[in-house]
């Protein structure tokens, strides 16, 4: 047996396996929803609720009447544990899709945080004060990268949407897991991620019966947009 040749082959095999494992781990990390770091530089030409449509692409305008942005967060009250739910339909935005069905960077969504509501008025007041809505009334998400296959008419497609999310005057790079369908000139989709109060320098709101509030906030965007 040629021990040198066997050792070399084994070493190459281990190196290859290690490279595959590292690549798989990196791919998994990229696909994990949440805050990835500081916001990235973008050359996107956008304005409140709108985005410049590239040649050959279509801009799908968000229908606020059929769209929703909401969050859930776990709370411990003096009466027991509960999950707070708040949402709004005050959404504007444009989703960009290329001629071959590829979802494009520079799509933009804006949310009027002043309209967030839960089932508890006191919670809403404390939440809006914590967000300092007088100075930062709008949250904005501008997509800078899309991971996944091109959309196929009538088929649901899983995507990872990476972009700059601005809340409370703080901008972070955030990854969303999304399912998107393009059919008959309409884009429907749901995107989810998880953020924390600390990510956006927001102090946890407080109110009488609240003992503690979880760090994690589950954020969901449900969109219907038409060309």
Backbone as CSV, one residue per row, in Angstrom:
resi,resn,N_x,N_y,N_z,CA_x,CA_y,CA_z,C_x,C_y,C_z
1,UNK,0.847,-1.206,0.000,0.000,0.000,0.000,0.880,1.252,0.000
2,UNK,0.523,2.209,-0.852,1.260,3.470,-0.904,0.687,4.405,0.164
3,UNK,1.374,4.436,1.359,0.842,5.213,2.475,0.800,6.699,2.178
4,UNK,1.812,7.180,1.446,1.853,8.607,1.113,0.660,8.997,0.261
5,UNK,0.363,8.138,-0.755,-0.766,8.432,-1.645,-2.080,8.352,-0.892
6,UNK,-2.180,7.344,0.007,-3.410,7.187,0.788,-3.622,8.381,1.713
7,UNK,-2.528,8.811,2.367,-2.617,9.955,3.276,-3.010,11.223,2.532
8,UNK,-2.429,11.410,1.335,-2.752,12.595,0.528,-4.214,12.591,0.121
9,UNK,-4.721,11.437,-0.305,-6.125,11.328,-0.720,-7.053,11.598,0.453
10,UNK,-6.674,11.036,1.634,-7.492,11.258,2.824,-7.514,12.731,3.200
11,UNK,-6.354,13.381,3.125,-6.273,14.806,3.459,-7.124,15.646,2.528
12,UNK,-7.046,15.329,1.216,-7.848,16.074,0.248,-9.331,15.863,0.508
13,UNK,-9.692,14.626,0.863,-11.106,14.338,1.145,-11.608,15.113,2.340
14,UNK,-10.771,15.165,3.396,-11.164,15.912,4.586,-11.280,17.401,4.298
15,UNK,-10.347,17.921,3.479,-10.399,19.337,3.119,-11.662,19.652,2.339
16,UNK,-12.025,18.748,1.402,-13.227,18.958,0.602,-14.467,18.912,1.473
17,UNK,-14.517,17.911,2.367,-15.676,17.798,3.253,-15.793,19.019,4.146
18,UNK,-14.634,19.497,4.636,-14.634,20.685,5.486,-15.121,21.905,4.734
19,UNK,-14.688,22.041,3.467,-15.105,23.186,2.647,-16.604,23.164,2.421
20,UNK,-17.150,21.963,2.143,-18.594,21.831,1.924,-19.348,22.191,3.189
21,UNK,-18.835,21.713,4.339,-19.496,22.004,5.612,-19.498,23.495,5.903
22,UNK,-18.347,24.146,5.650,-18.259,25.593,5.882,-19.210,26.347,4.966
23,UNK,-19.264,25.958,3.687,-20.161,26.615,2.731,-21.603,26.435,3.147
24,UNK,-21.952,25.210,3.612,-23.323,24.951,4.042,-23.666,25.796,5.251
25,UNK,-22.700,25.910,6.184,-22.936,26.729,7.376,-23.120,28.187,7.010
26,UNK,-22.318,28.675,6.031,-22.452,30.064,5.599,-23.803,30.295,4.941
27,UNK,-24.237,29.338,4.097,-25.542,29.464,3.446,-26.645,29.490,4.481
28,UNK,-26.544,28.624,5.495,-27.565,28.581,6.538,-27.602,29.893,7.290
29,UNK,-26.401,30.455,7.556,-26.348,31.728,8.278,-26.988,32.832,7.469
30,UNK,-26.761,32.832,6.149,-27.345,33.859,5.301,-28.862,33.771,5.298
31,UNK,-29.398,32.536,5.435,-30.833,32.342,5.331,-31.549,32.569,6.658
32,UNK,-30.805,32.740,7.760,-31.419,32.903,9.067,-32.027,34.291,9.199
33,UNK,-33.336,34.368,9.492,-33.948,35.694,9.615,-33.461,36.417,10.862
34,UNK,-33.345,37.732,10.767,-32.919,38.534,11.898,-31.969,39.632,11.475
35,UNK,-31.438,40.333,12.450,-30.502,41.426,12.184,-29.130,40.847,11.861
36,UNK,-28.574,41.255,10.719,-27.277,40.756,10.274,-26.135,41.683,10.657
37,UNK,-26.436,42.952,10.888,-25.391,43.916,11.223,-25.820,45.313,10.839
38,UNK,-24.853,46.185,10.664,-25.148,47.560,10.267,-25.698,47.603,8.843
39,UNK,-26.464,48.635,8.551,-27.027,48.803,7.211,-25.912,48.914,6.182
40,UNK,-26.206,48.443,4.969,-25.226,48.486,3.888,-25.489,49.683,2.983
41,UNK,-24.468,50.086,2.267,-24.608,51.179,1.306,-25.415,50.701,0.106
42,UNK,-26.339,51.518,-0.351,-27.166,51.154,-1.495,-27.273,52.324,-2.463
43,UNK,-27.375,52.000,-3.739,-27.564,53.022,-4.765,-29.017,53.064,-5.235
44,UNK,-29.897,52.454,-4.457,-31.313,52.430,-4.826,-31.874,53.849,-4.885
45,UNK,-32.656,54.117,-5.921,-33.341,55.397,-6.063,-34.781,55.186,-5.617
46,UNK,-35.078,55.580,-4.372,-36.408,55.367,-3.818,-36.871,56.623,-3.102
47,UNK,-38.177,56.658,-2.855,-38.777,57.724,-2.068,-39.889,57.071,-1.279
48,UNK,-40.536,57.824,-0.408,-41.556,57.265,0.459,-42.579,56.464,-0.346
49,UNK,-42.599,55.152,-0.144,-43.580,54.286,-0.787,-43.319,53.963,-2.236
50,UNK,-42.240,54.475,-2.821,-42.007,54.254,-4.249,-40.562,53.822,-4.498
51,UNK,-40.352,53.220,-5.670,-39.005,52.826,-6.088,-38.896,53.005,-7.592
52,UNK,-37.715,53.414,-8.056,-37.495,53.569,-9.491,-37.520,52.197,-10.156
53,UNK,-38.317,52.067,-11.219,-38.483,50.778,-11.896,-37.459,50.658,-13.019
54,UNK,-36.566,49.660,-12.969,-35.562,49.497,-14.028,-36.206,49.094,-15.354
55,UNK,-35.491,49.319,-16.447,-35.967,48.885,-17.759,-36.185,47.374,-17.754
56,UNK,-37.307,46.951,-18.324,-37.607,45.534,-18.421,-38.245,44.938,-17.189
57,UNK,-38.390,45.740,-16.140,-38.996,45.259,-14.900,-40.389,45.856,-14.731
58,UNK,-41.120,45.340,-13.750,-42.453,45.845,-13.427,-42.494,46.231,-11.958
59,UNK,-43.110,47.374,-11.686,-43.302,47.797,-10.308,-44.704,47.444,-9.841
60,UNK,-44.797,46.679,-8.774,-46.087,46.276,-8.203,-46.340,47.126,-6.964
61,UNK,-47.423,47.901,-7.007,-47.714,48.865,-5.943,-48.520,48.186,-4.841
62,UNK,-48.071,48.361,-3.606,-48.714,47.723,-2.467,-50.132,48.258,-2.277
63,UNK,-51.082,47.338,-2.105,-52.467,47.680,-1.816,-52.645,47.647,-0.303
64,UNK,-52.739,48.824,0.305,-52.808,48.904,1.762,-54.065,48.242,2.316
65,UNK,-55.152,48.258,1.546,-56.403,47.667,2.022,-56.293,46.160,2.218
66,UNK,-55.348,45.528,1.510,-55.207,44.076,1.593,-53.883,43.646,2.218
67,UNK,-53.108,44.602,2.694,-51.799,44.296,3.269,-51.794,44.596,4.767
68,UNK,-50.791,44.051,5.447,-50.748,44.177,6.894,-49.315,44.006,7.386
69,UNK,-48.929,44.807,8.347,-47.658,44.623,9.042,-47.965,44.490,10.523
70,UNK,-47.404,43.463,11.143,-47.702,43.259,12.554,-46.542,42.648,13.306
71,UNK,-46.664,42.669,14.637,-45.650,42.017,15.454,-46.305,41.305,16.627
72,UNK,-45.609,40.306,17.123,-46.013,39.632,18.352,-44.830,39.634,19.308
73,UNK,-45.133,39.714,20.592,-44.090,39.696,21.620,-44.675,39.107,22.900
74,UNK,-43.907,38.270,23.556,-44.376,37.622,24.781,-44.235,38.565,25.972
75,UNK,-45.274,38.567,26.817,-45.291,39.399,28.017,-45.638,38.544,29.234
76,UNK,-45.111,38.934,30.377,-45.537,38.362,31.650,-46.277,39.450,32.421
77,UNK,-47.551,39.185,32.701,-48.380,40.140,33.432,-48.617,39.623,34.843
78,UNK,-49.135,40.480,35.711,-49.442,40.012,37.057,-50.614,39.042,37.072
79,UNK,-51.275,38.901,35.926,-52.367,37.930,35.795,-51.934,36.676,35.036
80,UNK,-50.679,36.633,34.565,-50.197,35.471,33.824,-49.472,35.872,32.550
81,UNK,-49.011,34.872,31.819,-48.276,35.107,30.573,-49.232,35.310,29.403
82,UNK,-48.823,36.151,28.468,-49.645,36.412,27.286,-48.745,36.802,26.119
83,UNK,-49.320,36.834,24.932,-48.609,37.297,23.742,-49.301,38.541,23.219
84,UNK,-48.578,39.642,23.193,-49.128,40.891,22.668,-49.054,40.877,21.148
85,UNK,-50.129,41.337,20.526,-50.215,41.389,19.065,-50.613,42.800,18.664
86,UNK,-49.862,43.401,17.752,-50.200,44.728,17.231,-49.973,44.736,15.729
87,UNK,-50.770,45.540,15.022,-50.641,45.557,13.562,-51.155,46.867,12.993
88,UNK,-50.891,47.058,11.704,-51.390,48.222,10.976,-51.516,47.885,9.500
89,UNK,-52.424,48.577,8.839,-52.555,48.448,7.381,-52.079,49.719,6.677
90,UNK,-51.471,50.633,7.437,-50.973,51.885,6.847,-49.610,51.626,6.209
91,UNK,-49.641,51.028,5.028,-48.437,50.575,4.338,-48.411,51.168,2.936
92,UNK,-47.239,51.571,2.503,-47.027,52.000,1.119,-45.757,51.330,0.627
93,UNK,-45.699,51.054,-0.671,-44.481,50.428,-1.173,-44.584,49.995,-2.613
94,UNK,-43.445,49.612,-3.160,-43.356,49.119,-4.534,-42.445,47.895,-4.552
95,UNK,-42.934,46.812,-5.146,-42.173,45.576,-5.290,-41.713,45.470,-6.743
96,UNK,-40.418,45.271,-6.949,-39.849,45.228,-8.294,-39.600,43.789,-8.724
97,UNK,-40.151,43.423,-9.889,-39.969,42.081,-10.450,-39.460,42.220,-11.879
98,UNK,-38.362,41.532,-12.198,-37.801,41.575,-13.549,-38.672,40.776,-14.507
99,UNK,-38.400,40.940,-15.803,-39.202,40.276,-16.824,-39.168,38.767,-16.746
100,UNK,-38.085,38.192,-16.180,-37.986,36.737,-16.066,-38.504,36.215,-14.730
101,UNK,-39.139,37.096,-13.945,-39.699,36.672,-12.667,-38.770,36.845,-11.482
102,UNK,-37.593,37.397,-11.704,-36.640,37.597,-10.611,-37.046,38.789,-9.749
103,UNK,-37.193,38.549,-8.445,-37.455,39.651,-7.519,-36.187,40.483,-7.379
104,UNK,-36.327,41.798,-7.474,-35.164,42.675,-7.570,-34.889,43.445,-6.283
105,UNK,-33.626,43.812,-6.120,-33.258,44.744,-5.062,-33.890,46.104,-5.347
106,UNK,-33.933,46.927,-4.322,-34.476,48.294,-4.361,-35.994,48.349,-4.220
107,UNK,-36.658,47.192,-4.063,-38.057,47.234,-3.644,-38.116,47.916,-2.277
108,UNK,-39.221,48.614,-2.014,-39.304,49.417,-0.789,-40.681,49.303,-0.155
109,UNK,-40.690,49.236,1.184,-41.936,49.218,1.946,-41.815,50.227,3.088
110,UNK,-42.837,51.070,3.249,-42.896,52.039,4.343,-44.134,51.772,5.190
111,UNK,-43.975,51.884,6.501,-45.072,51.618,7.434,-45.237,52.813,8.368
112,UNK,-46.462,53.306,8.486,-46.762,54.413,9.398,-46.965,53.838,10.798
113,UNK,-45.949,53.959,11.638,-45.996,53.363,12.971,-47.015,54.032,13.882
114,UNK,-47.430,55.235,13.540,-48.403,55.947,14.370,-49.744,55.235,14.412
115,UNK,-49.968,54.334,13.468,-51.260,53.652,13.364,-51.233,52.246,13.956
116,UNK,-50.114,51.842,14.560,-50.049,50.521,15.185,-51.081,50.409,16.305
117,UNK,-51.795,49.288,16.333,-52.800,49.086,17.373,-52.790,47.637,17.845
118,UNK,-52.992,47.473,19.149,-53.205,46.152,19.721,-54.615,46.135,20.310
119,UNK,-54.868,45.205,21.220,-56.189,45.161,21.854,-56.207,45.896,23.188
120,UNK,-55.151,46.659,23.459,-55.030,47.341,24.742,-54.518,48.760,24.522
121,UNK,-55.366,49.742,24.803,-55.020,51.141,24.532,-53.795,51.595,25.323
122,UNK,-53.670,51.147,26.573,-52.513,51.557,27.384,-51.217,51.011,26.789
123,UNK,-51.280,49.768,26.310,-50.105,49.191,25.660,-49.717,50.012,24.444
124,UNK,-50.727,50.409,23.661,-50.460,51.185,22.447,-49.777,52.506,22.778
125,UNK,-50.268,53.193,23.795,-49.671,54.476,24.181,-48.207,54.302,24.577
126,UNK,-47.935,53.286,25.389,-46.563,53.046,25.830,-45.668,52.609,24.680
127,UNK,-46.224,51.804,23.776,-45.467,51.328,22.621,-45.088,52.489,21.710
128,UNK,-46.039,53.367,21.434,-45.776,54.494,20.539,-44.814,55.497,21.171
129,UNK,-44.904,55.660,22.487,-43.946,56.530,23.174,-42.536,55.951,23.093
130,UNK,-42.418,54.640,23.270,-41.102,53.992,23.198,-40.491,54.132,21.808
131,UNK,-41.340,54.092,20.781,-40.865,54.239,19.402,-40.599,55.695,19.031
132,UNK,-40.993,56.620,19.921,-40.795,58.062,19.681,-41.358,58.449,18.311
133,UNK,-42.642,58.144,18.128,-43.244,58.323,16.803,-43.341,59.779,16.374
134,UNK,-43.269,60.708,17.314,-43.288,62.116,16.907,-42.054,62.471,16.082
135,UNK,-40.942,61.826,16.395,-39.708,62.073,15.649,-39.438,61.025,14.574
136,UNK,-39.950,59.803,14.784,-39.689,58.707,13.839,-40.998,57.984,13.511
137,UNK,-41.882,58.644,12.765,-43.215,58.077,12.526,-43.250,56.916,11.537
138,UNK,-42.204,56.753,10.728,-42.237,55.763,9.642,-41.094,54.760,9.790
139,UNK,-41.428,53.476,9.598,-40.413,52.423,9.477,-40.268,52.084,7.999
140,UNK,-39.037,51.870,7.552,-38.775,51.641,6.127,-37.901,50.409,5.937
141,UNK,-38.263,49.588,4.941,-37.437,48.441,4.558,-37.129,48.545,3.073
142,UNK,-35.834,48.642,2.742,-35.381,48.692,1.351,-34.561,47.434,1.075
143,UNK,-35.015,46.628,0.138,-34.344,45.368,-0.176,-33.054,45.642,-0.947
144,UNK,-31.968,45.019,-0.508,-30.676,45.164,-1.185,-30.211,43.871,-1.839
145,UNK,-30.805,42.747,-1.453,-30.416,41.454,-2.024,-31.575,40.476,-1.898
146,UNK,-31.765,39.667,-2.939,-32.793,38.623,-2.922,-32.120,37.287,-3.193
147,UNK,-32.331,36.325,-2.302,-31.801,34.977,-2.485,-32.954,34.031,-2.800
148,UNK,-32.814,33.236,-3.851,-33.860,32.282,-4.213,-34.115,32.272,-5.704
149,UNK,-35.037,31.412,-6.117,-35.339,31.243,-7.534,-36.251,32.353,-8.050
150,UNK,-36.281,32.485,-9.370,-37.211,33.419,-10.014,-38.644,32.951,-9.778
151,UNK,-39.566,33.902,-9.733,-40.977,33.569,-9.545,-41.540,32.933,-10.807
152,UNK,-42.379,31.923,-10.604,-43.079,31.254,-11.699,-44.565,31.521,-11.529
153,UNK,-45.211,31.944,-12.581,-46.634,32.306,-12.536,-47.455,31.241,-11.811
154,UNK,-48.149,31.689,-10.757,-49.068,30.813,-10.044,-48.434,29.895,-9.020
155,UNK,-47.105,29.942,-8.872,-46.428,29.055,-7.927,-45.850,29.845,-6.754
156,UNK,-45.993,29.284,-5.553,-45.404,29.909,-4.370,-43.900,29.648,-4.343
157,UNK,-43.123,30.689,-4.120,-41.665,30.587,-4.130,-41.103,31.088,-2.806
158,UNK,-40.158,30.333,-2.251,-39.497,30.745,-1.017,-38.273,31.594,-1.343
159,UNK,-38.181,32.743,-0.689,-37.071,33.668,-0.911,-36.491,34.116,0.428
160,UNK,-35.277,34.606,0.384,-34.687,35.326,1.510,-34.486,36.765,1.057
161,UNK,-35.085,37.688,1.791,-35.001,39.108,1.459,-34.064,39.786,2.453
162,UNK,-32.991,40.351,1.952,-32.020,41.044,2.794,-32.053,42.527,2.443
163,UNK,-32.108,43.362,3.457,-32.176,44.788,3.168,-31.959,45.633,4.401
164,UNK,-32.120,46.932,4.223,-31.922,47.902,5.299,-33.268,48.256,5.920
165,UNK,-33.399,47.946,7.210,-34.614,48.241,7.961,-34.337,49.412,8.892
166,UNK,-35.167,50.447,8.780,-35.001,51.652,9.596,-36.170,51.784,10.561
167,UNK,-35.873,51.789,11.857,-36.870,51.979,12.915,-36.251,52.872,13.984
168,UNK,-37.008,53.861,14.460,-36.555,54.692,15.580,-35.245,55.408,15.251
169,UNK,-35.072,55.746,13.978,-33.876,56.462,13.566,-32.627,55.608,13.472
170,UNK,-32.769,54.288,13.641,-31.640,53.355,13.557,-31.850,52.455,12.348
171,UNK,-30.792,52.273,11.553,-30.886,51.464,10.338,-29.973,50.249,10.462
172,UNK,-30.542,49.057,10.245,-29.794,47.809,10.339,-30.039,46.956,9.097
173,UNK,-29.060,46.095,8.792,-29.256,45.108,7.736,-29.998,43.922,8.346
174,UNK,-31.128,43.576,7.737,-32.010,42.548,8.290,-32.376,41.547,7.204
175,UNK,-32.504,40.286,7.609,-32.897,39.216,6.692,-34.307,38.741,7.037
176,UNK,-35.152,38.622,6.017,-36.506,38.092,6.158,-36.622,36.775,5.398
177,UNK,-37.331,35.801,5.958,-37.768,34.634,5.202,-39.113,34.980,4.574
178,UNK,-39.281,34.670,3.291,-40.501,35.078,2.596,-41.024,33.965,1.696
179,UNK,-42.334,33.940,1.536,-42.986,33.134,0.504,-43.752,34.102,-0.385
180,UNK,-43.540,34.004,-1.690,-44.081,34.986,-2.635,-44.730,34.265,-3.808
181,UNK,-45.869,34.799,-4.256,-46.569,34.256,-5.427,-46.894,35.387,-6.388
182,UNK,-46.634,35.164,-7.663,-46.998,36.104,-8.729,-48.067,35.460,-9.590
183,UNK,-49.231,36.099,-9.663,-50.320,35.539,-10.460,-51.242,36.650,-10.957
184,UNK,-51.493,36.620,-12.265,-52.439,37.553,-12.890,-52.138,39.011,-12.538
185,UNK,-50.874,39.381,-12.590,-50.499,40.769,-12.353,-50.507,41.202,-10.907
186,UNK,-50.580,40.239,-9.984,-50.595,40.558,-8.557,-49.529,39.755,-7.821
187,UNK,-48.799,40.431,-6.956,-47.816,39.775,-6.097,-48.395,39.675,-4.689
188,UNK,-48.423,38.466,-4.146,-48.815,38.272,-2.751,-47.648,37.615,-2.027
189,UNK,-47.445,37.992,-0.790,-46.315,37.411,-0.073,-46.374,37.665,1.416
190,UNK,-45.670,36.813,2.143,-45.511,36.960,3.585,-44.035,36.871,3.919
191,UNK,-43.541,37.824,4.685,-42.137,37.842,5.093,-42.064,37.955,6.610
192,UNK,-41.177,37.175,7.219,-41.061,37.167,8.676,-39.605,37.311,9.101
193,UNK,-39.415,37.930,10.259,-38.082,38.033,10.848,-38.233,38.231,12.342
194,UNK,-37.103,38.274,13.036,-37.105,38.515,14.476,-36.060,39.581,14.797
195,UNK,-36.481,40.585,15.542,-35.583,41.658,15.960,-35.705,41.831,17.466
196,UNK,-34.873,42.686,18.031,-34.959,42.977,19.460,-35.055,44.483,19.687
197,UNK,-35.451,44.863,20.888,-35.500,46.281,21.242,-34.118,46.912,21.121
198,UNK,-33.110,46.184,21.609,-31.745,46.726,21.589,-31.242,46.979,20.173
199,UNK,-31.692,46.150,19.208,-31.239,46.321,17.825,-31.478,47.743,17.332
200,UNK,-32.589,48.352,17.783,-32.976,49.669,17.276,-33.034,50.720,18.387
201,UNK,-32.302,50.459,19.457,-32.180,51.422,20.566,-33.536,51.872,21.102
202,UNK,-34.445,50.918,21.232,-35.777,51.208,21.768,-35.860,50.666,23.192
203,UNK,-36.268,51.504,24.137,-36.467,51.041,25.505,-37.771,50.260,25.585
204,UNK,-37.745,49.177,26.349,-38.960,48.385,26.489,-40.057,49.230,27.133
205,UNK,-41.248,49.235,26.521,-42.353,49.991,27.120,-42.794,49.345,28.424
206,UNK,-43.293,50.154,29.338,-43.755,49.640,30.627,-45.170,50.123,30.895
207,UNK,-45.913,49.313,31.624,-47.251,49.692,32.062,-47.574,48.886,33.312
208,UNK,-48.579,49.341,34.056,-48.904,48.794,35.365,-48.823,47.287,35.540
209,UNK,-49.628,46.509,34.787,-49.684,45.066,35.047,-48.542,44.258,34.448
210,UNK,-47.631,44.902,33.713,-46.556,44.174,33.031,-45.398,43.921,33.992
211,UNK,-45.045,42.639,34.156,-43.900,42.265,34.981,-42.630,42.258,34.142
212,UNK,-42.715,41.660,32.957,-41.550,41.619,32.069,-42.003,41.465,30.626
213,UNK,-41.131,41.876,29.705,-41.383,41.765,28.271,-40.195,41.058,27.637
214,UNK,-40.472,40.115,26.750,-39.403,39.368,26.085,-38.531,40.300,25.252
215,UNK,-37.292,39.891,25.016,-36.390,40.690,24.186,-36.756,40.598,22.710
216,UNK,-37.234,39.419,22.282,-37.449,39.165,20.861,-38.821,39.653,20.397
217,UNK,-38.831,40.294,19.245,-40.058,40.761,18.597,-40.187,40.028,17.269
218,UNK,-41.302,39.340,17.074,-41.556,38.634,15.819,-42.306,39.564,14.870
219,UNK,-41.683,39.877,13.749,-42.222,40.848,12.798,-42.698,40.132,11.538
220,UNK,-43.926,40.434,11.106,-44.506,39.804,9.916,-45.046,40.869,8.969
221,UNK,-44.720,40.723,7.691,-45.234,41.613,6.651,-46.053,40.776,5.679
222,UNK,-47.339,41.085,5.550,-48.216,40.444,4.564,-48.542,41.469,3.487
223,UNK,-48.183,41.145,2.250,-48.276,42.121,1.171,-49.140,41.602,0.027
224,UNK,-49.984,42.490,-0.488,-50.652,42.293,-1.778,-50.322,43.520,-2.617
225,UNK,-49.741,43.306,-3.787,-49.320,44.426,-4.642,-49.680,44.119,-6.088
226,UNK,-50.122,45.140,-6.811,-50.564,44.945,-8.194,-49.833,45.888,-9.138
227,UNK,-49.676,45.435,-10.379,-48.979,46.252,-11.383,-49.927,47.274,-11.990
